[in-house]
Structure formats: C-alpha cells, structure tokens
Amino acid sequence: MLYTEKEKHEIERVKEVFAEHLRQSPDFELLWSDKVGYVWLAIGVNPVYVDSRSLVRRM
C-alpha cells in the first residue's frame, strides 16, 4: 500500500481522535480504499474539485 507502517499508525491515531466528529458531521467522510488508501470526501451542495494527480506520490 501507499503508507508505511508508521504513517498508517499515525493516520489511525488521528482517525481515533476525530472519530466522534466524523460520525456526527454531515459534511465529510473518511473512507479506506485498498486501491488508494484513505479517501477524504467533502460532502456539500457546492462541490470542490481537487486535482488528485498532484497528490499521488511518485514511486
């Protein structure tokens, strides 16, 4: 996967800290994808587009 064990552990820790906020918020979602890792979804009436090509790490 894209993450080292250390990175994955750190992400899981942040996810735990914000777990209740993520559950209660109607505006965003954090999902896991086996293809790309964590995916942050901003849910709203006015969509925001991000060029994900600039976010992909070059191997």
C-alpha positions as CSV (number, residue, x, y, z in Angstrom):
1,M,0.0,0.0,0.0
2,L,1.0,3.6,-0.2
3,Y,1.6,4.0,3.5
4,T,4.5,2.9,5.7
5,E,3.5,1.1,8.9
6,K,4.4,4.3,10.8
7,E,2.3,6.5,8.6
8,K,-0.7,4.1,8.8
9,H,-0.4,4.1,12.6
10,E,-0.3,7.9,12.7
11,I,-3.3,8.1,10.5
12,E,-5.2,5.6,12.6
13,R,-4.4,7.7,15.7
14,V,-5.7,10.9,14.1
15,K,-8.8,9.0,12.9
16,E,-9.5,7.8,16.5
17,V,-9.1,11.3,17.9
18,F,-11.7,12.7,15.4
19,A,-13.9,9.6,15.3
20,E,-16.9,11.2,17.0
21,H,-16.7,14.3,15.0
22,L,-16.5,12.3,11.8
23,R,-19.6,10.3,12.8
24,Q,-21.6,13.4,13.6
25,S,-20.6,15.6,10.7
26,P,-22.9,15.6,7.6
27,D,-20.2,17.5,5.6
28,F,-17.4,14.9,5.2
29,E,-16.4,11.3,5.4
30,L,-13.1,9.4,5.7
31,L,-13.1,6.1,3.8
32,W,-10.5,3.3,3.2
33,S,-9.7,2.1,-0.3
34,D,-7.4,-0.8,-1.0
35,K,-6.5,0.9,-4.2
36,V,-5.5,4.4,-3.0
37,G,-5.5,4.3,0.8
38,Y,-7.6,6.8,2.8
39,V,-10.1,8.9,0.9
40,W,-11.4,12.2,2.3
41,L,-14.9,13.0,0.9
42,A,-16.2,16.6,1.3
43,I,-20.0,16.3,1.0
44,G,-21.8,19.5,0.2
45,V,-24.1,21.4,-2.2
46,N,-21.2,23.2,-3.8
47,P,-18.7,20.6,-5.0
48,V,-15.0,21.2,-4.5
49,Y,-12.7,19.5,-7.1
50,V,-9.1,18.6,-6.3
51,D,-6.5,17.6,-8.9
52,S,-5.6,14.2,-7.3
53,R,-2.7,13.7,-9.7
54,S,-0.7,16.3,-7.7
55,L,-1.4,14.3,-4.5
56,V,-0.2,10.9,-5.7
57,R,3.3,10.1,-4.6
58,R,5.8,9.1,-7.3
59,M,7.4,5.8,-6.6
